[in-house]
Amino acid sequence: MFRKRKTLLPDDPLHLTVHGRPVSRRDFLAQGLATGLGLVTAPTFLGLFTNPRQAAAALSPDLEALKTSCGIRSLGAGKIPFICFDLAGGANFAGSNVLVGQQGGQLDSLSTAGYSKLGLPGDMTPDSIDPSTGLNFINTDFGLAFHTTSAMLRGINEKAGSRAVEINGAIIPARSDNDTGNNPHNPMYGIARAGADGSLLTLIGSRSSDSGGNSMTPAVLFDPAIRPTKVDRPSDVTGMVDTGQLIGVLDQGDAVAVMESIERISRMKLDSVDTKVTADAVIKDLVQCGYVKAADIADRFGDPTTLDPGLDPDIVGAGGIFSQAEFDGDSEFRKTASVMKLVINGFAGAGTITMGGYDYHTGDRATGELRDLRAGRCIGACLEYAARANNGNGVPLMVYVYSDGSVFSNGMTDDTADGGGKGVWTGDNSSTAASFFLVYNPGSRPLLLGADAVEQARHQQLGWFRADASVETSANPAANQVNLLVETVVLNYMALHGEQASFASLFPGHGLGNAALMDSLTAFNPVVSGTI
């Protein structure tokens, strides 16, 4: 029998008697004792440039022609935007959220005892019939099969339910250590090496760490030149660009015109003098490009609504993804909005959103359900914003979700309203861990590899669980080595561009085996050809 206890709200700290006192930043984050801060930025008027991928006005033709030679991009590198969610502490994904199965795929059933370990009692296994609906507990609205009672699915549906037919996903059963930031889980540097980049930044993350998140990046991928810039609130976004004091004295159009004139005058002056320096031409190019960049920055970012997520009507407000009350009241929503604003609009190539408090084996189920619901809302917000980008035509997006370890249930159920009659989370268990990703493709659902439904099921679940709900560690290289899980995610990102054949040359010494094995670790046919 479950003893009724106080359900912890999503921002309440977790007091876990089975763990020692938190002593590190990671411990505080995992138990929800530290969260991403947020600054409330109230909108004052509708943004003029709500879709910056399309809104950048051209400079005068003579300066516009110089932007390429000066290395100036109005957009990102043309790759699919990538956002990963790092749920710190050891969240549950397998079974109670995204369905997992044996070698045949997600719907190749586990044992009843196995599902119980994943928090699903015998009358809520995927094939069981829900007496309230007369249907089973399998939901495939988003392509990837979820349990119908998944709190994470409910949150995704709230924000992006209308986009389900353009979304598909895959789950990767893979062990990772519990309660440690030392898992090399974060794929951001690999995504950058695969070509992701932004017009302002290459990588961003909501934590001040080498990975931008809670978990580490594989050491072999680390590149200090592109260490993620911390972004976890709207002021971090708006503070990235300084357009100078001229804007404010003059309106944006006049300020750009003045900067263009300064560039032309400087060019004429430079052309008429000899600096008597060996690198004369190089020096002149550097000076000229400096003026061109200043004019371009004023042109693209002189209006504050270009960057501020709080002033984007697609993000906040009556027609926005978040209501004003949601945005003002929840720092995780402001954090998500800030990262997705930069990444999906091409200002950054990839971003990490870390959410704390996912070490939720508190002896009940309700606490974890409420946190999964909020994570789902944030994931759904990113998918919905991608669909609204590009003047409503949409931009492809890959969202990857992972956590350090996982949890298990001892079979006791939580029958409170928020617990939903599901198994309480009893403690940590690395063998029940998995990661998953979702891909949004404007206009059509991403297509799984495979000639028939049997093959496609094996591409939707990259690896498998044993009947007792433990990861089969021999299924593939990623199943028992977190750094190879990262390589698998990067391989799938490249495959969305049809570039998986270049994986071996970009990542020499990788651990994913030969071409045939890499094909078995790839979920989807290409969504775009090379660039977007």
C-alpha positions, -999 to 999 in steps of 0.1 A, spaced: 0 0 0 12 35 -9 14 59 21 1 93 11 27 119 12 32 155 0 37 157 -37 67 179 -46 61 207 -71 85 210 -101 106 236 -84 107 220 -49 141 206 -39 144 168 -35 153 156 0 167 121 -7 175 100 24 194 75 2 219 101 -8 243 121 12 241 159 16 246 177 -17 282 190 -19 287 198 -55 270 220 -81 259 188 -99 243 175 -67 224 207 -61 212 207 -97 201 170 -97 181 174 -66 165 207 -77 183 228 -51 197 249 -79 179 258 -110 185 280 -140 178 316 -130 156 338 -152 150 375 -158 114 386 -165 113 407 -196 79 421 -203 71 428 -239 62 464 -249 53 461 -285 51 434 -312 84 424 -328 91 438 -363 114 409 -370 98 378 -355 115 354 -380 152 366 -382 160 339 -407 140 359 -432 140 393 -417 176 405 -422 174 434 -446 201 437 -472 228 464 -468 234 486 -498 245 465 -528 282 476 -526 285 465 -490 263 435 -493 287 421 -519 316 424 -494 299 403 -466 310 369 -480 346 379 -484 345 393 -448 332 360 -435 298 375 -425 268 352 -425 232 365 -421 221 331 -411 237 299 -397 257 274 -416 226 260 -433 225 228 -411 195 215 -392 192 233 -358 200 210 -329 188 213 -293 196 188 -265 179 185 -231 201 174 -202 177 163 -174 201 162 -145 198 135 -119 187 103 -137 152 107 -152 130 79 -165 124 77 -202 121 40 -210 87 24 -206 66 49 -187 74 77 -212 89 63 -245 81 26 -250 109 1 -251 109 -35 -262 131 -64 -270 150 -71 -303 119 -66 -325 115 -29 -315 94 -8 -292 64 -30 -293 82 -63 -288 69 -68 -253 89 -71 -221 79 -93 -193 52 -81 -168 79 -79 -142 101 -59 -165 74 -33 -171 68 -32 -133 105 -22 -129 99 6 -154 70 19 -133 41 2 -151 19 -21 -131 4 -52 -148 -28 -35 -158 -9 -7 -175 15 -26 -197 14 -13 -233 -8 -41 -247 -33 -39 -217 -67 -23 -223 -74 9 -206 -109 5 -192 -115 43 -196 -109 43 -233 -113 7 -244 -79 10 -261 -44 -1 -254 -17 21 -238 3 27 -270 4 62 -286 21 67 -319 9 102 -328 45 114 -330 57 84 -349 78 73 -319 57 51 -296 49 66 -262 29 52 -233 -5 69 -234 -2 81 -198 33 95 -203 35 129 -186 63 139 -210 40 131 -240 13 152 -224 36 181 -222 48 178 -258 12 175 -269 2 207 -251 28 228 -270 32 209 -303 3 185 -307 -8 200 -340 27 193 -355 26 155 -347 23 145 -384 56 163 -391 75 147 -363 91 113 -358 117 99 -334 139 71 -321 149 57 -287 184 44 -279 186 20 -250 219 27 -234 234 25 -199 249 55 -182 262 61 -147 238 74 -120 241 108 -104 273 120 -120 283 148 -142 312 127 -155 291 109 -181 304 121 -215 268 125 -227 268 159 -244 271 157 -282 274 195 -290 310 195 -301 303 166 -324 273 184 -339 295 214 -345 322 193 -362 294 179 -384 289 215 -396 264 232 -373 272 268 -368 254 301 -362 258 337 -374 266 349 -339 278 318 -320 286 282 -327 274 267 -294 253 278 -265 243 261 -232 224 270 -201 253 262 -178 288 277 -175 306 244 -182 327 230 -210 297 212 -224 271 239 -217 252 213 -197 254 191 -166 270 161 -183 305 163 -199 314 161 -235 336 133 -248 372 145 -243 382 137 -278 356 161 -292 363 191 -270 373 222 -288 381 252 -266 377 276 -295 339 270 -296 332 265 -259 295 271 -254 284 306 -244 261 306 -214 224 314 -222 197 307 -197 176 339 -197 164 366 -221 190 391 -209 218 367 -219 204 368 -255 199 405 -258 233 412 -242 252 394 -269 251 422 -295 262 458 -289 251 480 -318 268 511 -304 256 544 -293 246 557 -327 214 537 -325 194 556 -300 207 589 -312 194 581 -347 167 556 -357 179 522 -370 177 530 -407 196 563 -404 222 547 -382 229 520 -408 231 546 -435 257 566 -415 278 534 -409 276 525 -446 289 560 -455 317 557 -430 328 525 -446 328 540 -481 348 571 -469 373 549 -451 377 527 -482 384 557 -504 410 569 -479 427 535 -476 428 531 -514 447 564 -517 474 557 -492 503 532 -490 507 519 -454 543 509 -463 537 476 -445 544 443 -462 509 431 -455 493 463 -468 464 446 -485 456 424 -455 456 454 -432 432 473 -455 409 443 -458 408 439 -420 399 476 -415 373 475 -443 357 444 -430 355 459 -395 333 487 -409 312 463 -430 306 442 -399 296 472 -378 271 482 -405 258 447 -408 253 443 -370 234 476 -369 213 465 -398 204 431 -384 202 437 -346 195 474 -343 159 466 -335 159 449 -300 130 426 -310 152 407 -333 168 388 -305 146 392 -274 125 361 -269 102 381 -246 93 404 -275 86 376 -300 48 371 -304 54 335 -316 70 328 -282 50 349 -256 16 363 -255 -20 356 -266 -9 338 -297 25 326 -284 37 292 -273 39 304 -237 13 326 -221 26 357 -205 19 341 -171 38 310 -180 68 330 -193 68 353 -162 63 325 -137 86 297 -148 124 302 -153 126 269 -172 103 283 -199 123 315 -201 155 294 -204 140 272 -231 127 303 -250 161 319 -249 180 289 -263 154 280 -290 153 317 -301 190 316 -309 193 281 -323 162 279 -345 168 313 -360 203 304 -370 221 327 -345 237 297 -329 243 262 -344 233 241 -314 223 245 -278 220 226 -245 191 231 -221 198 217 -186 169 211 -163 175 202 -127 156 180 -102 154 148 -121 169 126 -93 132 120 -84 132 86 -67 114 102 -37 93 72 -28 63 85 -48 54 88 -85 37 122 -86 69 142 -81 85 127 -112 54 130 -132 51 167 -126 88 172 -136 84 151 -167 54 171 -177 74 204 -175 102 188 -196 77 177 -222 63 212 -224 98 226 -230 105 200 -256 72 207 -273 79 244 -273 111 239 -293 92 218 -319 64 243 -321 88 272 -325 106 254 -353 72 249 -371 65 287 -368 99 298 -380 107 309 -415 75 330 -418 54 300 -408 70 276 -434 90 259 -407 127 249 -401 138 213 -395 149 206 -360 165 177 -341 158 175 -303 178 151 -283 169 142 -247 192 124 -222 199 120 -185 226 107 -162 214 72 -153 178 63 -146 154 50 -119 134 19 -111 102 9 -93 98 -19 -67 61 -24 -78 44 -3 -51 20 21 -68 11 58 -62 -27 61 -64 -28 99 -60 -42 120 -88 -7 130 -100 7 95 -94 -19 80 -117 -17 45 -102 18 40 -116 48 25 -98 67 47 -73 103 55 -82 123 36 -56 159 43 -64 186 47 -91 192 21 -117 216 26 -146 204 -5 -164 170 10 -172 185 41 -189 178 53 -224 180 84 -245 157 95 -273 154 121 -301 126 137 -321 129 153 -355 106 179 -369 104 182 -407 82 209 -423 55 194 -445 61 156 -439 71 131 -412 107 119 -413 109 85 -429 124 55 -410 150 34 -428 139 -1 -437 120 -18 -465 92 -30 -443 76 -25 -409 98 -51 -393 130 -33 -404 116 1 -396 108 -10 -360 145 -18 -355 156 16 -368 131 33 -345 147 15 -315 185 15 -318 193 -14 -296 169 -32 -272 160 -42 -237 160 -76 -222 127 -90 -210 135 -80 -174 138 -43 -185 176 -41 -185 196 -27 -214 210 -54 -236 246 -41 -235 258 -63 -264 232 -49 -288 255 -22 -302 285 -1 -293 263 27 -278 245 4 -253 273 4 -228 297 33 -236 283 68 -233 309 83 -256 297 60 -283 261 70 -276 273 105 -284 288 93 -317 255 75 -325 236 108 -320 260 127 -342 258 100 -369 220 103 -369 223 141 -372 246 137 -402 222 112 -417 194 137 -417 215 157 -442 225 126 -462 261 130 -450 266 98 -430 292 86 -455 315 114 -442 313 103 -406 344 82 -406 366 110 -421 352 136 -397 356 113 -367 387 92 -373 391 64 -347 353 64 -340 339 33 -322 308 26 -342 323 -2 -364 319 -7 -401 294 8 -425 269 -20 -420 269 -15 -383 266 23 -387 236 17 -409 219 -3 -382 225 26 -358 208 51 -381 171 59 -378 160 81 -407 163 88 -443 177 123 -451 154 152 -443 174 178 -462 202 175 -487 234 189 -472 221 223 -461 188 241 -456 
